[in-house]
Amino acid sequence: DTAALTRQQRVQIQRQLNGLGYSTNGADGNFGPGTRRAIALWQRDRNYAQTGSLNAAQANEILQGTVADRPTTATPAVGPAGNEADLGLSRQQRRAVQAGLTQRGFDTRGVDGVFGRGTRNAIAAWQQANYLEATGYLTAAQYDRLVGR
């Protein structure tokens, strides 16, 4: 039950979920609708019952992070994801991308500096609208276009 978690643990769970691509719409320690949805999606992807609430074992799994959740340096990302990773965008730069997409009418589901499903969909929609390959991942030139360089 999430009631047993400290605020700091709830914030950390939200950050971990965001880092795994499950957007919580912020990391404030309050498990509102965005966090409940992110938890349910995380549970679905791990074949748990999709309750939107965490039991103690699930909370620990997220807090500890499993080996499977961590990117490995042995296998570098390739293709569009690898190209975007090579840009080394900071959280502030990612927020600028999300703000640029939002200003152009592409809903990222929040400007939090985390590229979750909402941002990936917004990037792909923007790419498609601009006659680019809709990968959901940015190139350096696309980054420059979105942040107005």
C-alpha positions in Angstrom: 0.0 0.0 0.0 1.4 3.4 -1.0 0.3 4.9 2.4 3.3 3.3 4.0 5.7 5.2 1.6 7.4 8.5 2.6 6.9 11.5 0.4 10.5 11.2 -0.7 9.9 7.5 -1.7 6.8 8.6 -3.7 8.7 11.3 -5.5 11.5 8.7 -6.3 8.9 6.2 -7.6 7.5 9.0 -9.9 11.0 9.8 -11.1 11.8 6.2 -11.8 8.5 5.7 -13.7 9.2 8.8 -15.7 12.7 7.6 -16.4 11.3 4.3 -17.7 9.0 6.1 -20.1 5.8 6.0 -17.9 4.9 9.7 -17.6 3.4 10.6 -14.2 2.8 14.2 -15.2 5.3 15.4 -12.6 7.2 14.2 -9.5 5.6 15.9 -6.6 5.0 12.9 -4.3 1.2 13.0 -4.8 -0.1 9.9 -6.6 -2.8 11.6 -8.7 -4.4 10.4 -11.9 -1.2 10.7 -14.0 0.8 8.6 -11.5 -2.0 6.0 -11.2 -2.1 5.7 -15.0 1.7 5.3 -15.1 1.7 2.7 -12.4 -1.1 0.7 -14.2 0.9 0.8 -17.4 4.1 -0.3 -15.6 2.0 -3.1 -14.0 0.6 -4.1 -17.4 4.0 -4.3 -18.9 5.1 -6.6 -16.1 2.0 -8.8 -16.2 0.8 -7.6 -12.8 -2.8 -6.8 -12.1 -3.4 -3.2 -13.4 -4.6 -1.7 -10.1 -2.8 1.7 -10.4 -1.7 1.1 -6.7 1.5 -0.4 -5.6 2.0 -3.2 -3.1 5.2 -3.2 -1.1 7.0 -5.6 -3.4 6.2 -3.5 -6.5 7.2 -0.2 -4.8 10.5 -1.8 -3.9 11.0 -3.1 -7.4 10.6 0.4 -8.8 12.7 2.0 -6.1 15.5 -0.5 -6.5 15.2 -0.7 -10.2 15.9 -4.0 -11.8 18.8 -5.0 -14.0 16.3 -5.2 -16.9 15.2 -1.6 -16.4 18.7 -0.2 -16.6 20.2 0.7 -19.9 23.3 -1.4 -20.5 26.5 0.2 -21.8 27.4 -3.1 -23.6 24.8 -2.6 -26.3 24.7 1.0 -27.5 21.4 2.3 -28.9 21.3 2.3 -32.7 19.0 3.9 -35.2 16.9 7.0 -34.4 17.0 6.3 -30.6 20.8 6.1 -30.7 21.1 9.2 -32.8 18.9 11.1 -30.3 20.9 9.7 -27.3 24.1 10.9 -29.0 22.7 14.5 -28.7 23.0 14.2 -24.9 20.0 16.5 -24.3 19.8 17.9 -20.7 16.5 17.9 -18.9 16.3 21.7 -19.6 16.9 21.0 -23.3 14.2 18.3 -23.3 11.8 20.8 -21.6 12.6 23.3 -24.4 11.7 20.6 -27.0 8.4 19.9 -25.2 7.6 23.6 -25.0 8.3 24.0 -28.7 6.1 21.1 -29.6 3.3 22.4 -27.3 3.5 25.9 -28.8 3.0 24.3 -32.2 -0.1 22.4 -31.1 1.5 19.0 -30.4 0.4 17.8 -26.9 3.4 16.3 -25.1 1.3 15.6 -22.0 3.4 17.9 -19.9 6.6 19.9 -20.0 8.7 18.0 -17.5 11.9 17.2 -19.4 11.1 13.5 -19.6 10.5 12.0 -23.0 7.7 9.6 -22.2 5.0 8.2 -24.5 3.2 11.6 -24.8 6.3 13.3 -26.0 7.3 10.5 -28.3 3.8 10.7 -29.9 4.1 14.5 -30.2 7.5 14.3 -31.8 6.2 11.7 -34.3 3.2 13.8 -35.1 5.3 16.9 -35.6 7.7 14.9 -37.8 4.8 13.6 -39.9 3.3 17.1 -40.3 6.7 18.3 -41.5 7.1 15.5 -44.0 9.9 13.9 -42.0 10.2 10.2 -41.1 8.0 9.8 -38.1 10.3 8.0 -35.7 9.4 9.8 -32.5 13.1 10.5 -31.9 14.9 13.8 -32.8 17.9 14.5 -35.0 20.1 17.4 -34.2 18.5 19.4 -37.1 15.0 18.7 -35.8 16.1 19.7 -32.3 17.4 23.0 -33.7 14.1 23.6 -35.5 12.0 23.0 -32.4 13.9 25.1 -30.0 14.2 28.0 -32.5 18.0 28.0 -33.2 
